[in-house]
Amino acid sequence: MILRITNAKYTEGYKLYLHFSDGSEGEVNLEPELTGEIFEPLKDLSFFKMFSVNHEIHTIVWPNGADFAPEFLREKLKIMA
């Protein structure tokens, strides 16, 4: 089964609540991952909030082309109780 992000919602700071095609869901804090040229613009919180779910590549993306693999995001998932 190919892992896909089916829905994403901004929560606070650099955190997103993600829903995955395997039924898992929870919050991911991306602040520690915002390093490097492509991710640097995401440190601007207003730009970070401009994410969307790209249903062609099945993950979250930003207007500058930044994205994270669904598998990477699943590993970072904090299951909400």
C-alpha positions in Angstrom: 0.0 0.0 0.0 1.3 3.4 -0.9 1.1 5.8 2.0 -0.7 9.0 1.2 -1.8 12.1 3.1 -5.5 12.5 2.7 -6.1 15.7 4.7 -4.1 18.3 6.6 -5.0 21.0 9.1 -2.9 23.7 10.7 -2.9 23.5 14.5 -0.3 26.0 15.9 3.3 27.1 15.5 4.9 24.8 13.0 2.5 21.9 13.7 0.0 20.2 11.3 -2.6 17.6 12.0 -2.3 15.0 9.3 -4.6 12.2 8.1 -3.0 9.3 6.3 -4.4 6.7 3.9 -3.5 3.9 6.4 -6.0 5.4 8.9 -3.4 6.9 11.1 -3.6 10.5 12.1 -2.0 12.9 14.5 0.1 16.0 14.9 3.5 16.6 13.3 5.9 19.3 14.5 7.9 20.4 11.5 9.9 23.2 13.2 13.1 21.0 13.6 12.9 20.1 9.9 13.0 23.6 8.5 16.6 23.7 7.5 18.2 24.1 4.1 17.5 26.3 1.1 14.0 24.9 0.2 12.7 24.8 3.7 14.1 28.2 5.0 11.1 30.2 3.7 8.8 28.0 5.8 10.3 29.6 8.9 8.0 32.6 8.1 4.9 31.4 9.9 2.6 33.1 7.4 4.3 31.3 4.5 4.2 28.0 6.5 0.5 28.3 6.7 0.2 28.4 2.9 0.6 24.6 2.7 -1.9 22.4 0.8 -2.4 18.7 0.1 -1.2 17.8 -3.4 -3.4 14.9 -4.5 -1.1 14.0 -7.4 2.0 13.4 -5.2 -0.1 12.6 -2.1 1.6 14.9 0.4 1.7 18.4 1.7 3.4 21.1 -0.4 4.2 24.8 -0.3 4.1 27.4 -3.0 7.9 27.4 -3.3 8.0 23.7 -4.1 8.9 22.4 -0.7 7.3 19.1 0.4 7.9 16.2 2.7 7.5 12.5 1.8 4.4 11.0 3.4 6.6 8.2 4.9 8.9 10.8 6.6 5.8 12.6 8.0 4.3 9.3 9.3 7.5 8.6 11.2 7.3 12.0 12.8 3.7 11.6 13.8 2.6 12.2 17.3 -0.6 10.3 17.9 -3.2 12.4 19.6 -4.9 10.7 22.5 
